[in-house]
């Protein structure tokens, strides 16, 4: 299972789902609010769906409830996925999901106020098919309540659907030596939707992109030659895609000065007796669905977290009484870029990078 698309969203949903809500009467008797959260990824060998309760009880502290597993997990759920064709009417087959403890799956829960064990999710290992729509159906066997959501699959396989000269190899060059106002780095990608795709009046499952650069470097202690690896990320931001064409173009024109600022801030001042040796740069380009775009747009309008106008999620695609969440898919391609010699020379002498003490390239 690869890293979540748009990683902060996982954290945002946990915060939002476990808080009180301005839309629910927090003085009412305890009620179960079902939360469903997942990003399906074609290249994952196992798929995990988080299904929990929200904390809403007039007589108990949310803090104390957060430390009790029974307050967060249902004891008896039937979880299945129905695979439908693009018409969303013809059933292909049904997949039954098993509950697993993510701690035993290699994904331990981060320490904090909330309990760390058990850390349940629902798992299936079937290979995803981009020609099908995936409909999750969650039935609470104790109450009979049924909740559901649907997601198309973004085809990001290595057969040409999602391409760029910067993917699949380490031959890409990252050139941003000039800091003149009109100097930019151009990143170009293309995505081709699966033939015949149709879902909720869309002709492509991918409608939003995000590009992230991860800079790697080594701190070298000149007194004892000890080497310590570090990294920092530069988020080039989101792009809404023109999904009406047969081939969708993704184009980033990133000002060179943005790389200087991100790298200087991410590295911070060099410690005493340390020089910095730059390594290669990891590129990650994500694709997201219309449901993620809706979530993102609502978040920008209303705000999320403690300063937002809502405490509960600002967007949900889960259907059902007292149910919330985001059930969707993502795409991801990666590449490894080499900072050019000219760029390295510029970083070493630039007054913008003086505090960082860059003195060469890591081997």
DOZA-120349 format. One line per 3 residues: number of its first residue (from 1); their letters; for each residue x, y, z of C-alpha. Coordinates in steps of 0.02 Angstrom, whole numbers. Layout:
! DOZA-120349
NUM) A) X:Y:Z; ... $
This chain:
! DOZA-120349
1) XXX) 0:0:0; 77:164:-54; 70:330:33 $
4) XXX) -99:415:35; -137:541:-98; -132:718:-30 $
7) XXX) -68:654:139; -142:789:251; -318:736:204 $
10) XXX) -304:579:309; -263:685:460; -397:812:420 $
13) XXX) -532:681:413; -482:605:579; -487:778:661 $
16) XXX) -650:827:579; -740:665:605; -697:651:788 $
19) XXX) -748:825:839; -917:896:883; -1023:962:741 $
22) XXX) -1119:1122:716; -1246:1023:615; -1285:896:750 $
25) XXX) -1367:932:916; -1228:893:1037; -1353:901:1180 $
28) XXX) -1454:758:1109; -1435:578:1168; -1288:478:1100 $
31) XXX) -1305:431:918; -1191:336:799; -1118:435:655 $
34) XXX) -1034:316:534; -873:374:451; -808:290:292 $
37) XXX) -638:338:224; -533:263:83; -424:300:-67 $
40) XXX) -420:154:-188; -260:138:-288; -238:27:-440 $
43) XXX) -57:-13:-395; -89:-65:-215; -82:-250:-178 $
46) XXX) -203:-230:-32; -341:-103:-6; -397:-37:164 $
49) XXX) -558:54:207; -575:142:374; -749:131:452 $
52) XXX) -774:212:621; -896:305:733; -893:490:770 $
55) XXX) -895:548:952; -1064:623:993; -1133:599:1169 $
58) XXX) -1211:727:1287; -1158:634:1444; -980:585:1404 $
61) XXX) -823:682:1367; -760:664:1188; -585:653:1262 $
64) XXX) -630:502:1368; -729:422:1227; -581:440:1110 $
67) XXX) -482:325:1223; -614:187:1214; -611:73:1061 $
70) XXX) -797:32:1079; -835:217:1053; -746:214:885 $
73) XXX) -780:44:806; -938:-54:769; -944:-232:833 $
76) XXX) -1041:-310:691; -1031:-240:515; -1054:-324:348 $
79) XXX) -943:-236:222; -942:-277:37; -899:-198:-128 $
82) XXX) -1005:-220:-282; -914:-198:-446; -1026:-116:-576 $
85) XXX) -1000:-76:-759; -995:103:-821; -1184:109:-835 $
88) XXX) -1187:85:-646; -1332:-37:-668; -1252:-204:-714 $
91) XXX) -1172:-300:-570; -1007:-384:-614; -973:-468:-446 $
94) XXX) -968:-441:-259; -814:-434:-147; -832:-466:40 $
97) XXX) -710:-372:153; -630:-437:311; -592:-333:464 $
100) XXX) -406:-324:506; -299:-235:634; -188:-112:542 $
103) XXX) -57:-131:678; -35:-311:619; -36:-255:436 $
106) XXX) 115:-144:456; 22:21:476; 27:65:661 $
109) XXX) -78:209:724; 17:364:775; 30:396:961 $
112) XXX) -83:528:1036; -244:555:1131; -338:421:1035 $
115) XXX) -317:238:1076; -184:147:974; -250:-30:982 $
118) XXX) -351:-104:905; -331:-6:744; -463:-83:632 $
121) XXX) -495:-67:446; -581:-174:314; -470:-257:185 $
124) XXX) -480:-338:15; -340:-391:-103; -426:-404:-271 $
127) XXX) -339:-315:-414; -433:-156:-457; -508:-142:-630 $
130) XXX) -521:34:-706; -666:-24:-815; -777:-45:-662 $
133) XXX) -860:68:-535; -833:15:-354; -983:31:-239 $
136) XXX) -953:1:-54; -1103:-56:49; -1089:-54:239 $
139) XXX) -1228:-140:337; -1238:-124:525; -1307:-295:573 $
142) XXX) -1361:-230:743; -1469:-88:677; -1500:-135:496 $
145) XXX) -1433:34:438; -1355:30:265; -1230:159:201 $
148) XXX) -1148:165:31; -1032:262:-84; -961:243:-259 $
151) XXX) -791:275:-337; -716:257:-511; -538:193:-527 $
154) XXX) -399:301:-598; -290:199:-715; -111:247:-672 $
157) XXX) -30:86:-731; 136:94:-822; 62:55:-993 $
160) XXX) 46:235:-1050; -114:301:-971; -18:422:-858 $
163) XXX) 145:479:-936; 285:606:-925; 468:614:-974 $
166) XXX) 505:626:-788; 421:461:-738; 491:285:-719 $
169) XXX) 677:329:-722; 813:433:-641; 868:521:-801 $
172) XXX) 762:677:-777; 852:841:-751; 797:974:-628 $
175) XXX) 865:1139:-694; 826:1297:-594; 992:1387:-593 $
178) XXX) 925:1557:-645; 831:1665:-521; 776:1795:-648 $
181) XXX) 591:1843:-635; 538:1747:-792; 642:1591:-760 $
184) XXX) 533:1436:-735; 541:1247:-727; 412:1164:-840 $
187) XXX) 333:999:-789; 222:918:-920; 118:759:-900 $
190) XXX) -25:677:-994; -167:567:-936; -276:462:-1051 $
193) XXX) -442:406:-975; -495:226:-995; -588:200:-1160 $
196) XXX) -774:222:-1141; -763:291:-964; -926:365:-901 $
199) XXX) -974:403:-722; -1091:539:-657; -1083:631:-824 $
202) XXX) -892:632:-823; -781:566:-963; -626:551:-851 $
205) XXX) -603:488:-673; -458:610:-649; -504:794:-632 $
208) XXX) -370:863:-514; -181:845:-501; -49:884:-371 $
211) XXX) 141:886:-394; 262:864:-249; 452:873:-254 $
214) XXX) 555:794:-115; 733:859:-96; 861:744:-16 $
217) XXX) 1026:794:58; 1161:738:179; 1231:837:324 $
220) XXX) 1418:801:332; 1510:839:494; 1681:907:447 $
223) XXX) 1753:858:617; 1712:672:616; 1644:641:438 $
226) XXX) 1477:579:507; 1341:582:374; 1157:612:416 $
229) XXX) 1021:602:284; 876:727:276; 735:777:159 $
232) XXX) 605:913:136; 458:933:17; 399:1068:-101 $
235) XXX) 214:1061:-145; 187:1137:-317; 0:1144:-283 $
238) XXX) -161:1080:-360; -219:1094:-539; -397:1071:-598 $
241) XXX) -391:974:-761; -487:996:-922; -563:823:-922 $
244) XXX) -667:844:-1079; -527:798:-1201; -468:623:-1249 $
247) XXX) -293:660:-1183; -285:768:-1027; -134:882:-1012 $
250) XXX) -56:926:-844; 62:1074:-854; 157:1158:-712 $
253) XXX) 260:1315:-741; 353:1334:-577; 456:1492:-546 $
256) XXX) 636:1445:-509; 637:1561:-360; 503:1451:-282 $
259) XXX) 627:1305:-277; 758:1415:-194; 635:1474:-61 $
262) XXX) 568:1299:-27; 741:1221:-17; 813:1358:94 $
265) XXX) 665:1351:213; 656:1161:214; 841:1136:248 $
268) XXX) 856:1275:376; 1023:1345:436; 1166:1221:432 $
271) XXX) 1220:1163:605; 1394:1207:665; 1532:1111:577 $
274) XXX) 1409:1041:449; 1409:1055:261; 1263:1004:151 $
277) XXX) 1280:883:6; 1129:877:-112; 1058:713:-174 $
280) XXX) 926:669:-302; 749:738:-302; 594:629:-294 $
283) XXX) 446:685:-399; 269:629:-359; 120:678:-466 $
286) XXX) -50:629:-398; -219:622:-485; -384:638:-393 $
289) XXX) -568:617:-431; -714:737:-439; -759:691:-259 $
292) XXX) -587:744:-200; -601:905:-301; -770:940:-220 $
295) XXX) -693:910:-49; -548:1026:-90; -660:1165:-157 $
298) XXX) -774:1156:-5; -624:1159:110; -559:1318:27 $
301) XXX) -730:1400:41; -776:1351:218; -609:1311:295 $
304) XXX) -570:1153:390; -509:1118:565; -532:1226:718 $
307) XXX) -534:1391:621; -659:1331:491; -843:1374:487 $
310) XXX) -886:1190:510; -815:1058:627; -892:912:533 $
313) XXX) -826:868:359; -862:1001:229; -898:871:95 $
316) XXX) -953:690:96; -998:568:-42; -1066:435:76 $
319) XXX) -1252:403:61; -1352:352:212; -1430:417:371 $
322) XXX) -1301:485:494; -1155:437:381; -1008:541:321 $
325) XXX) -844:515:232; -743:511:73; -735:351:-28 $
328) XXX) -634:381:-185; -479:332:-284; -314:409:-332 $
331) XXX) -175:394:-459; 11:417:-434; 167:414:-540 $
334) XXX) 342:451:-480; 513:494:-549; 687:534:-488 $
337) XXX) 766:697:-545; 949:747:-544; 990:927:-500 $
340) XXX) 1098:992:-642; 1279:1043:-614; 1236:1221:-662 $
343) XXX) 1096:1226:-534; 1208:1152:-400; 1341:1285:-433 $
346) XXX) 1208:1420:-421; 1142:1353:-256; 1317:1349:-182 $
349) XXX) 1351:1534:-217; 1176:1608:-208; 1150:1736:-68 $
352) XXX) 977:1659:-49; 1058:1497:10; 1201:1562:118 $
355) XXX) 1127:1494:281; 1111:1321:206; 1296:1296:172 $
358) XXX) 1278:1186:17; 1449:1123:-35; 1426:988:-164 $
361) XXX) 1334:832:-214; 1301:673:-114; 1375:515:-189 $
